Amino acid sequence: MNQVHGIKRASADAKYHQMTEQPIPSLILTLSVPAVVSNLVTTAYNLTDTFFIGQLGTSQSGAIGIAFSIMTVLQALGFFCGQGAGNSLSRELGKRDIDRASKLLAIGFVAAFSFGLLVAIICLATLRPLVMLLGSTATIAPYAVQYLTPILVAAPCVCGSFALNGLLRYQGQSAYGMIGLVTGSLLNFLLAPLFIFVLDMGIFGAGLATGVCQTVSFIILVVMSAKFGVLKLSLRNFKPDPLLLREILGGGLPSLIRQSAGSIATTCVNIAANPFGDAAIAGMAIVMRIMLGVNSVIIGLGQGFQPVCGYNYGAGKFHRVREGFWFCVKLSTVVLVVLGALIWVIAPQLVEIFRSDPAVVAVGVAALHFQCLSVALNGVNMMGNMISQTLGKTGIASFLAVCRTGLYLAPVVLILPQFMGVTGVEVAQTVSDVLTFITTVPFMRYILHKFLAQNRA
């Protein structure tokens, strides 16, 4: 046991030197690549589901938009536990407090699995009325229930996977998290068409494939965390402590708010699109999946920055935190400009891949074009939220988290269609992105000036 402990401490020391001494650009890119790959493969898996289900019909495509709200809740709880524990964990590693970091790891893992179990019990007991509440039409509801049932059975593993990926990432071990997520996603490419078409299980088969793949990812991530993490994942370290729980709550609250607001906003989009029929709901569901793919690249870059931010903040190297932030803002903005221009050009072809219904394509193309106009602003929006969260600025991070998908998008998407019809639904996310950018800039000036003051002290 002492030998294992010594190996883990040596690993932690080596990781500390890497995170606090390696040049910032190369360090962030090294950590970001696995996160970007994980996000892109996960997005590809989501788009694969969207493509295969789109072959079944417009109502089935609409069911994905309804299910997205519940999937976002599961993601929110996983991120809450993984990032809540991970933010503090990375700072503790920067301070070289291995024991405290190990306790945070165990608490974050157990909490995520428990939350997933709770969601599964509640949602499975109320699923039919729940999908109607989320904006489903009568024709979409049966398909949404079929799709969600096997996914909810696997909900503890879904939450656990998101949490463990984050916990590995905050240790600076993004590559191991990538292996777990990518393996499950690649498996879905095989199982989804097999279950949907070969075994003739329809949309239930798509949900079953997702549930199986999430469970496989969870098992792999548990093994990776126990064997290859800087910290050893062990339930023996699960010792709930009021101070640690408060840290996890503070660190994870912005993620919970951001993802929960996203679920609420998705529901609002479905409700706003409902009067315009199944095609409008299906078109917006496709657009949400496509733009999730675009933003996942930037999220991956930010996820590479977060452990660097936490380690160096804990080590008192504030200039490295500031350098990392500006590197990520500049790179993400350039990437988003390029991707936005590309999507603008190929928008019709993109939407038609998932559903060739002319009504669906019309809504999807218009919404994509609007979002391409503002997507470059998300570099500042996302990096601002991530640096605030990792530094433990819970109030600022929580407020910024709720802006894009809650404070702005939810009311905008419900109000604009009253005056603009379906165009109000299509343009709502663009208006929200602009308002979020205007809100984020002054908060970032405040945080970065605080670092300047600390450096001079």
C-alpha positions as CSV (number, residue, x, y, z in Angstrom):
1,M,0.0,0.0,0.0
2,N,2.8,2.4,0.9
3,Q,4.5,1.6,-2.4
4,V,1.3,2.4,-4.3
5,H,0.9,5.6,-2.4
6,G,4.5,6.6,-3.2
7,I,3.9,6.0,-6.9
8,K,0.8,8.1,-6.8
9,R,2.6,11.0,-5.0
10,A,5.5,10.8,-7.5
11,S,3.0,11.0,-10.3
12,A,1.3,14.0,-8.7
13,D,4.7,15.7,-8.4
14,A,5.5,15.1,-12.0
15,K,2.1,16.4,-13.1
16,Y,2.6,19.5,-10.9
17,H,5.8,20.5,-12.6
18,Q,4.3,19.9,-16.0
19,M,1.2,22.0,-15.3
20,T,3.1,24.9,-13.7
21,E,6.2,25.1,-15.8
22,Q,5.5,23.9,-19.4
23,P,4.9,26.8,-21.9
24,I,1.2,27.7,-21.8
25,P,0.3,27.3,-25.5
26,S,1.8,23.8,-25.9
27,L,0.4,22.8,-22.5
28,I,-3.2,23.9,-23.2
29,L,-3.1,22.3,-26.7
30,T,-1.8,19.0,-25.3
31,L,-4.6,18.9,-22.8
32,S,-7.2,20.2,-25.2
33,V,-6.7,17.8,-28.1
34,P,-8.1,14.8,-26.1
35,A,-11.0,16.9,-24.8
36,V,-11.8,18.2,-28.3
37,V,-11.6,14.7,-29.8
38,S,-13.9,13.4,-27.0
39,N,-16.4,16.2,-27.6
40,L,-16.4,15.8,-31.4
41,V,-16.8,12.0,-31.2
42,T,-19.7,12.5,-28.7
43,T,-21.2,15.0,-31.0
44,A,-20.8,12.7,-34.0
45,Y,-22.5,10.0,-31.9
46,N,-25.4,12.5,-31.3
47,L,-25.6,13.4,-35.0
48,T,-25.5,9.7,-35.9
49,D,-28.6,9.2,-33.8
50,T,-30.2,12.2,-35.4
51,F,-29.4,10.8,-38.9
52,F,-30.6,7.3,-38.3
53,I,-33.8,8.4,-36.5
54,G,-34.4,11.0,-39.2
55,Q,-34.8,8.0,-41.6
56,L,-37.8,6.9,-39.6
57,G,-39.9,10.1,-39.9
58,T,-40.4,13.7,-38.9
59,S,-42.2,12.9,-35.6
60,Q,-39.3,10.6,-34.7
61,S,-36.9,13.4,-35.4
62,G,-38.9,15.7,-33.2
63,A,-38.6,13.2,-30.4
64,I,-34.9,13.9,-30.2
65,G,-35.5,17.5,-29.5
66,I,-37.8,16.5,-26.6
67,A,-35.3,13.9,-25.3
68,F,-32.5,16.5,-25.5
69,S,-34.0,18.4,-22.5
70,I,-33.8,15.3,-20.2
71,M,-30.3,14.4,-21.6
72,T,-29.2,17.9,-20.7
73,V,-30.4,17.4,-17.1
74,L,-28.3,14.2,-16.8
75,Q,-25.3,16.0,-18.3
76,A,-25.9,18.9,-15.9
77,L,-25.8,16.6,-12.8
78,G,-22.7,14.8,-14.1
79,F,-20.9,18.2,-14.8
80,F,-22.1,19.5,-11.5
81,C,-20.4,16.7,-9.6
82,G,-17.4,16.3,-11.9
83,Q,-16.6,20.0,-12.3
84,G,-17.6,20.9,-8.8
85,A,-15.1,18.4,-7.3
86,G,-12.7,18.9,-10.2
87,N,-12.3,22.7,-9.8
88,S,-11.3,22.3,-6.2
89,L,-9.3,19.2,-6.9
90,S,-7.0,21.0,-9.4
91,R,-6.4,23.8,-7.0
92,E,-5.6,21.3,-4.2
93,L,-3.1,19.5,-6.6
94,G,-1.6,23.0,-7.3
95,K,-1.2,23.3,-3.5
96,R,0.2,19.7,-3.4
97,D,-2.5,18.5,-1.0
98,I,-3.0,14.9,-2.3
99,D,-5.2,13.6,0.5
100,R,-7.8,16.4,0.2
101,A,-7.8,16.1,-3.5
102,S,-8.4,12.3,-3.3
103,K,-11.5,12.9,-1.0
104,L,-12.9,15.3,-3.5
105,L,-12.5,12.7,-6.3
106,A,-14.4,10.1,-4.4
107,I,-17.2,12.4,-3.3
108,G,-17.7,13.7,-6.8
109,F,-18.0,10.2,-8.3
110,V,-20.4,8.8,-5.7
111,A,-22.6,11.9,-5.9
112,A,-22.9,11.7,-9.7
113,F,-23.9,8.1,-9.7
114,S,-26.5,8.7,-6.9
115,F,-28.0,11.7,-8.8
116,G,-28.4,9.6,-11.9
117,L,-30.2,6.9,-10.0
118,L,-32.6,9.5,-8.5
119,V,-33.4,11.0,-12.0
120,A,-34.0,7.5,-13.4
121,I,-36.6,6.7,-10.7
122,I,-38.4,10.0,-11.0
123,C,-38.5,10.3,-14.8
124,L,-39.4,6.6,-15.5
125,A,-42.4,7.0,-13.1
126,T,-43.7,10.1,-14.8
127,L,-42.4,9.8,-18.4
128,R,-45.5,10.2,-20.5
129,P,-46.8,13.4,-18.8
130,L,-43.2,14.6,-18.6
131,V,-42.6,14.6,-22.4
132,M,-45.8,16.5,-22.9
133,L,-44.7,19.1,-20.4
134,L,-41.4,19.4,-22.3
135,G,-43.3,20.6,-25.4
136,S,-44.1,17.4,-27.2
137,T,-47.0,17.1,-29.6
138,A,-49.4,14.2,-29.4
139,T,-47.7,12.6,-32.4
140,I,-44.2,13.0,-31.1
141,A,-44.9,11.8,-27.5
142,P,-44.9,8.0,-28.1
143,Y,-41.6,8.1,-29.8
144,A,-40.0,10.3,-27.1
145,V,-41.1,7.8,-24.5
146,Q,-39.7,4.9,-26.4
147,Y,-36.4,6.6,-27.0
148,L,-35.9,7.8,-23.4
149,T,-36.9,4.7,-21.5
150,P,-33.6,2.7,-22.0
151,I,-31.5,5.9,-21.7
152,L,-33.1,6.6,-18.3
153,V,-32.4,3.0,-17.1
154,A,-28.7,3.8,-17.8
155,A,-29.0,7.3,-16.2
156,P,-26.6,6.5,-13.2
157,C,-23.9,5.5,-15.7
158,V,-24.6,8.5,-17.9
159,C,-24.1,10.9,-15.0
160,G,-21.1,8.9,-13.8
161,S,-19.4,9.1,-17.2
162,F,-19.7,12.9,-17.5
163,A,-18.4,13.2,-13.9
164,L,-15.4,10.9,-14.3
165,N,-14.4,12.5,-17.6
166,G,-14.3,15.8,-15.9
167,L,-12.4,14.5,-12.8
168,L,-9.8,12.9,-15.0
169,R,-9.4,16.1,-17.0
170,Y,-8.9,18.3,-14.0
171,Q,-6.0,16.0,-13.0
172,G,-4.4,16.8,-16.3
173,Q,-5.3,13.3,-17.7
174,S,-7.6,14.2,-20.5
175,A,-6.3,11.4,-22.8
176,Y,-7.7,8.7,-20.4
177,G,-11.1,10.4,-20.3
178,M,-11.1,10.5,-24.1
179,I,-10.5,6.8,-24.3
180,G,-13.6,6.1,-22.2
181,L,-16.0,8.5,-24.1
182,V,-14.7,7.7,-27.6
183,T,-15.0,3.9,-27.1
184,G,-18.6,4.2,-26.1
185,S,-19.4,6.6,-29.0
186,L,-17.7,4.4,-31.6
187,L,-19.7,1.5,-30.4
188,N,-22.8,3.4,-30.9
189,F,-22.0,3.8,-34.6
190,L,-22.3,0.0,-34.8
191,L,-25.2,-0.6,-32.4
192,A,-27.6,2.2,-33.5
193,P,-28.2,0.9,-37.1
194,L,-28.1,-2.7,-35.9
195,F,-30.9,-2.1,-33.3
196,I,-32.9,0.4,-35.4
197,F,-33.0,-1.3,-38.8
198,V,-31.5,-4.9,-38.7
199,L,-33.4,-5.9,-35.5
200,D,-36.3,-3.6,-36.4
201,M,-36.5,-1.9,-33.0
202,G,-37.1,1.6,-34.4
203,I,-36.5,4.5,-32.2
204,F,-36.5,2.3,-29.1
205,G,-33.4,0.7,-30.6
206,A,-31.7,4.1,-30.8
207,G,-32.3,4.7,-27.2
208,L,-31.1,1.2,-26.3
209,A,-27.9,1.7,-28.2
210,T,-27.3,4.9,-26.3
211,G,-27.9,3.3,-23.0
212,V,-25.6,0.4,-23.7
213,C,-22.8,2.6,-25.0
214,Q,-23.0,5.0,-22.0
215,T,-22.7,2.0,-19.7
216,V,-19.6,0.7,-21.5
217,S,-18.1,4.2,-21.3
218,F,-18.8,4.4,-17.6
219,I,-17.1,1.0,-16.9
220,I,-14.0,2.0,-18.9
221,L,-13.8,5.4,-17.1
222,V,-14.0,3.7,-13.7
223,V,-11.1,1.5,-14.7
224,M,-9.1,4.4,-16.1
225,S,-9.7,6.5,-13.0
226,A,-8.7,3.7,-10.6
227,K,-5.6,2.7,-12.6
228,F,-4.2,5.7,-14.4
229,G,-5.4,8.9,-12.6
230,V,-2.9,11.1,-10.8
231,L,-5.2,10.3,-7.8
232,K,-6.5,6.8,-7.1
233,L,-10.3,6.5,-7.3
234,S,-11.3,4.6,-4.2
235,L,-14.6,4.5,-2.3
236,R,-12.6,4.3,0.9
237,N,-11.9,8.0,0.4
238,F,-15.7,8.8,0.3
239,K,-16.0,10.7,3.6
240,P,-18.5,13.5,3.2
241,D,-17.2,16.6,4.9
242,P,-19.2,19.8,5.1
243,L,-16.3,21.9,4.0
244,L,-15.6,19.7,1.0
245,L,-19.3,19.5,0.1
246,R,-19.5,23.3,0.2
247,E,-16.5,23.5,-2.2
248,I,-18.1,21.1,-4.6
249,L,-21.4,23.0,-4.5
250,G,-19.6,26.3,-5.2
251,G,-17.4,24.8,-8.0
252,G,-20.2,22.9,-9.6
253,L,-23.1,25.3,-9.3
254,P,-22.2,27.2,-12.5
255,S,-22.2,24.0,-14.4
256,L,-25.5,22.9,-12.9
257,I,-27.0,26.3,-13.7
258,R,-25.6,26.4,-17.2
259,Q,-26.8,22.9,-18.1
260,S,-30.2,23.2,-16.3
261,A,-30.8,26.5,-18.1
262,G,-29.9,24.8,-21.3
263,S,-32.6,22.2,-20.6
264,I,-35.1,24.9,-19.8
265,A,-34.2,26.8,-22.9
266,T,-34.5,23.7,-25.1
267,T,-37.9,23.1,-23.6
268,C,-38.8,26.8,-24.4
269,V,-37.6,26.3,-28.0
270,N,-39.8,23.3,-28.3
271,I,-42.8,25.1,-26.8
272,A,-42.2,28.1,-29.1
273,A,-41.9,25.9,-32.1
274,N,-44.9,23.7,-31.2
275,P,-47.5,26.0,-32.9
276,F,-45.6,25.7,-36.1
277,G,-45.8,21.9,-36.2
278,D,-43.5,18.8,-36.0
279,A,-41.3,20.1,-38.8
280,A,-40.4,23.2,-36.8
281,I,-39.5,21.2,-33.7
282,A,-37.5,18.7,-35.9
283,G,-35.7,21.5,-37.7
284,M,-34.6,23.2,-34.4
285,A,-33.6,19.9,-32.9
286,I,-31.2,19.3,-35.9
287,V,-29.8,22.8,-35.6
288,M,-29.2,22.4,-31.9
289,R,-27.2,19.2,-32.6
290,I,-25.1,20.8,-35.4
291,M,-24.3,23.9,-33.3
292,L,-23.5,21.7,-30.3
293,G,-20.8,20.1,-32.5
294,V,-19.4,23.6,-33.4
295,N,-19.3,24.7,-29.8
296,S,-17.9,21.4,-28.6
297,V,-14.6,22.3,-30.2
298,I,-14.4,25.5,-28.2
299,I,-15.6,23.7,-25.1
300,G,-12.8,21.2,-25.5
301,L,-10.2,24.0,-25.7
302,G,-11.7,25.5,-22.6
303,Q,-11.6,22.1,-20.9
304,G,-7.9,22.0,-21.6
305,F,-7.5,25.4,-20.1
306,Q,-9.4,24.7,-16.9
307,P,-6.8,22.3,-15.2
308,V,-4.0,24.7,-16.2
309,C,-6.0,27.5,-14.6
310,G,-6.7,25.6,-11.4
311,Y,-3.2,24.2,-10.9
312,N,-1.5,27.6,-11.5
313,Y,-4.0,29.5,-9.5
314,G,-3.4,27.1,-6.6
315,A,0.4,27.5,-7.1
316,G,0.1,31.3,-7.1
317,K,1.2,31.7,-10.7
318,F,-1.4,34.2,-11.8
319,H,0.4,35.4,-14.8
320,R,0.1,32.0,-16.4
321,V,-3.6,31.9,-15.7
322,R,-4.0,35.3,-17.6
323,E,-1.8,34.1,-20.4
324,G,-3.8,30.9,-20.8
325,F,-7.1,32.8,-20.9
326,W,-6.1,35.2,-23.7
327,F,-4.5,32.4,-25.7
328,C,-7.8,30.4,-25.6
329,V,-10.0,33.5,-26.4
330,K,-7.9,34.4,-29.5
331,L,-7.7,30.8,-30.8
332,S,-11.4,30.0,-30.2
333,T,-12.5,33.2,-31.9
334,V,-10.5,32.4,-35.0
335,V,-11.8,28.8,-35.1
336,L,-15.4,29.9,-34.7
337,V,-15.1,32.5,-37.5
338,V,-13.9,29.7,-39.9
339,L,-16.5,27.2,-38.8
340,G,-19.3,29.8,-38.9
341,A,-18.3,30.7,-42.5
342,L,-18.2,27.0,-43.5
343,I,-21.6,26.2,-42.0
344,W,-23.2,29.2,-43.6
345,V,-22.2,27.9,-47.1
346,I,-23.2,24.3,-46.6
347,A,-26.2,24.8,-44.3
348,P,-28.8,23.3,-46.7
349,Q,-26.8,20.2,-47.3
350,L,-26.1,19.8,-43.6
351,V,-29.8,19.9,-42.7
352,E,-30.8,17.6,-45.6
353,I,-28.4,14.9,-44.3
354,F,-30.7,14.5,-41.3
355,R,-34.1,15.1,-42.8
356,S,-35.0,16.0,-46.4
357,D,-38.5,17.2,-45.6
358,P,-38.6,20.7,-47.2
359,A,-40.4,22.2,-44.2
360,V,-37.7,20.9,-41.8
361,V,-34.9,22.2,-44.2
362,A,-36.4,25.7,-44.4
363,V,-36.5,26.1,-40.6
364,G,-33.1,24.5,-40.1
365,V,-31.2,26.6,-42.7
366,A,-32.7,29.9,-41.5
367,A,-31.8,29.1,-37.9
368,L,-28.2,28.0,-38.9
369,H,-27.6,31.2,-40.9
370,F,-28.7,33.3,-37.9
371,Q,-26.5,31.4,-35.5
372,C,-23.5,31.7,-37.8
373,L,-23.7,35.5,-37.5
374,S,-23.0,35.4,-33.7
375,V,-21.1,32.2,-33.2
376,A,-17.7,33.9,-33.0
377,L,-18.8,35.7,-29.8
378,N,-18.9,32.4,-28.0
379,G,-15.1,32.3,-27.6
380,V,-15.3,35.1,-25.1
381,N,-18.6,33.8,-23.6
382,M,-17.4,30.3,-22.9
383,M,-13.8,31.2,-21.7
384,G,-15.2,33.9,-19.5
385,N,-17.5,31.4,-17.8
386,M,-14.8,28.7,-17.5
387,I,-12.2,30.9,-15.9
388,S,-14.7,32.3,-13.4
389,Q,-15.8,28.8,-12.4
390,T,-12.3,27.3,-12.1
391,L,-11.1,30.2,-9.9
392,G,-14.0,29.7,-7.5
393,K,-15.8,32.9,-8.5
394,T,-19.1,31.1,-8.0
395,G,-21.4,34.2,-8.1
396,I,-19.9,35.5,-11.4
397,A,-19.6,32.1,-13.0
398,S,-23.2,31.2,-12.0
399,F,-24.6,34.4,-13.4
400,L,-22.7,34.1,-16.7
401,A,-23.7,30.4,-16.9
402,V,-27.4,31.3,-16.9
403,C,-27.1,34.2,-19.3
404,R,-26.8,32.5,-22.7
405,T,-29.4,29.7,-22.3
406,G,-31.5,31.0,-19.4
407,L,-31.7,34.6,-18.7
408,Y,-31.7,35.6,-22.3
409,L,-32.6,32.7,-24.6
410,A,-35.7,31.4,-22.7
411,P,-37.6,34.7,-22.6
412,V,-36.4,35.8,-26.1
413,V,-37.6,32.5,-27.8
414,L,-41.0,32.8,-26.1
415,I,-41.5,36.5,-26.9
416,L,-40.1,37.0,-30.4
417,P,-42.4,34.4,-32.2
418,Q,-45.4,36.5,-31.0
419,F,-44.2,39.3,-33.4
420,M,-42.1,37.4,-35.9
421,G,-43.7,34.0,-36.3
422,V,-41.3,31.1,-36.8
423,T,-38.5,33.5,-37.6
424,G,-38.6,34.5,-33.9
425,V,-37.7,30.9,-33.0
426,E,-34.9,30.8,-35.6
427,V,-33.2,34.1,-34.5
428,A,-33.5,33.7,-30.7
429,Q,-30.1,32.0,-30.1
430,T,-28.3,34.8,-32.0
431,V,-29.9,37.5,-29.9
432,S,-29.0,35.6,-26.8
433,D,-25.3,35.2,-27.9
434,V,-25.0,39.0,-28.5
435,L,-26.5,39.9,-25.1
436,T,-24.3,37.3,-23.3
437,F,-21.2,38.8,-24.9
438,I,-22.1,42.3,-23.8
439,T,-22.6,41.0,-20.3
440,T,-19.5,38.9,-20.2
441,V,-16.9,41.5,-21.2
442,P,-17.1,43.8,-18.1
443,F,-16.8,40.8,-15.8
444,M,-13.7,39.6,-17.6
445,R,-12.1,43.0,-17.2
446,Y,-12.8,42.9,-13.5
447,I,-11.3,39.4,-13.0
448,L,-8.2,40.1,-15.1
449,H,-7.5,43.4,-13.4
450,K,-7.7,41.5,-10.1
451,F,-4.9,39.3,-11.3
452,L,-2.8,42.4,-12.3
453,A,-3.2,43.8,-8.8
454,Q,-2.2,40.4,-7.2
455,N,0.9,40.3,-9.4
456,R,2.0,43.8,-8.3
457,A,1.4,43.1,-4.6
